Every structure is written in structure tokens, then in C-alpha cells.
Amino acid sequence: MISLELAHRLKAAGVEWRPAAGDHFHVPDRDLEETVFVVSDMVVQVLELPSQQRYFAFNGTTEWALDSIEQEEVVWLPREDQLRTLLGSAFVTLEGIPGGFAVTVRHEGREERHVDLAAETAYARALLSLLA
């Protein structure tokens, strides 16, 4: 999973998210810095109003009182496959290298290589470079 700091950077860069079951997210500024939630119809359900605004409804028992929260208030932590999809046609390769992974993307007519310990983090860094 990518770091919360990197997830915040992706959100600030304008990465859009259509929540689905299995997605991970964080609720900042609620004394839950270490808590990551998973969208699930049994626990955290996505509700969409006719206005297209989305809310996360917390069903059942939780350790703190929160009935629902707007999507704009949470931070998505995309998985490796989701990050790769977001790269779209700019994605060239993912390769394992000693000590980590390298993601190569095509950006502004040239190839860029982004290296990190984890593949999903290398994907996220590559995506940020495309959005900069």
C-alpha cells in the first residue's frame, strides 16, 4: 500500500476516484492517522445522491462515532492495479530490479523511469510525474 503522504499528493494533483468495493481510504483530521478503511457493503458502503455527490456510510459497530462522510473529505489509497490503469497509454514497463521496482512511462515524447522499493509506490511516483 502507498503511504498516506503519497496518497495526499495524488489527491492534490487531481487524481479522480470512483469508489468501489475493496478500495482503501483514509479519513484525515479525525484522530485516525493510522486507520485505513476498506469500502465494503457490509461495513463501509458508498452512497450516491441524485446530485452525484458520494458519501461513505459506516454500517454496524465502529470504534468511533461516524455515520457518514463526504468523499471529498477522505483520501484514496489506490492499489497497484489501479495505479497502473491510471497511467493508461503512458505506461511502458514494470521491472523488478535489485532492491525494488522500476516503472517506465512515456511523458512528453521521452521515457521516464521511476524507482522505488514497492511497485505501487513506483507507479504512484510515475503518475505524479505525468500530472505535474
N, C-alpha and C positions, 0 to 999 in steps of 0.2 A: 504494500500500500504506500502511496506517496505521502510525503509529510504534510502536515496541516499548513505549514508556511507555503509550500509549493501549491497546494490546493487554493489557498487565498490568492496567490499570484495569478493562477489560471482564471479564477473568477474575476479578478480586477482587469485582466486582459480581455474579458468579454466572452469567455467560453460559455456557450449555452448548454443547458441541461434539460432534458425531458425525463423526469424521474420514472424509474421502472423498478419492479421487484428485484431485489438483490443489490441495488445501488447503495453505496455507503455515503454517509454525510456527517457533518459535524455542526453542532449548534454553538457558535461563539458567544461570548459575553453573557453566559448564564451559569458560570462556575462549573462548567462541564468540559474543561480543557482536555481531559484525557478520554472523553467518551466519544465513541464513533457509533452511529446508529445505522441500521440496515433497513431499507424500505421492504416491508413485508405486509401482506394483507392481514396477518394475524396481530402484528404489533404496531408498525408504523405504516399507515395507509395514505396514499396520495389522493386527495380530493380536488376535483376541478370544478370551479364555479362557472355558471354560464358566461361570465365576463372573461373566461380563460385564465383567471388567476388561480394559482395552485396553492394548496395548504397541505401540510403534513399533519395527520391526525394520529395521536398516540392512543392506542386501544389497550384496554386491560390495565394491569397494575404496573406502574413505573415507580422508580425510587424517588421521583420528584414530581411536583405538580405542573404539568404542561399538557393542556388539552390539544392544542394545535399551534402551528407556527407557519408563517408565510414562507414560501420557497426562497424569496429574496433574502431572508434572514439566515439561511443555512449555507454551508459551504460543501459542495460536492467533492468527493474523493474518487475520481474515476479509476477504474481498473485498467490493467494493461491493454485488454482488447478494445476498450472504449477509447483510450488514448490513440491507439493505432488507427481506429476508424476516424477519429477527429483529424488525423494527419492527412487522410484522403490520398489524393494522387501525388502529394508531395513526398509520401513515404517511399524510400528506396530499399533499405535493408535494415534488418536487426541482426547483429552478430555477437556471439559470445567472444569475449576477449579475456585474457588473464586478469582476474580480479573484478570482472563486471561485464558490462554490455555496451555496445555502441549502436546508436540509431543514426542512420544516414537519411537525410531529407534533401530534396531539391528545392532551393529557395532563391528566387531572383536570378535564375539561369545558372546557378552553381550548386554544387553539392556541399552540405554541411554535415559534420559528424558530431554527435552529442554522446558523451561517455559518462557512465555512472555505475555505481555498484549494482543497482537493480534495474531491470529492463523498464519497468513502469516509470521510474524516475528519469531515465534517459529519454523515453517517449515524451514525458511531460516537458522536459527542457527543450526538446526539439519543437514541440508545439508552441511553447512560449516564443521561441525564436521566429516562428512563422507569423506570430501575432504582433511582434514588436514593430 
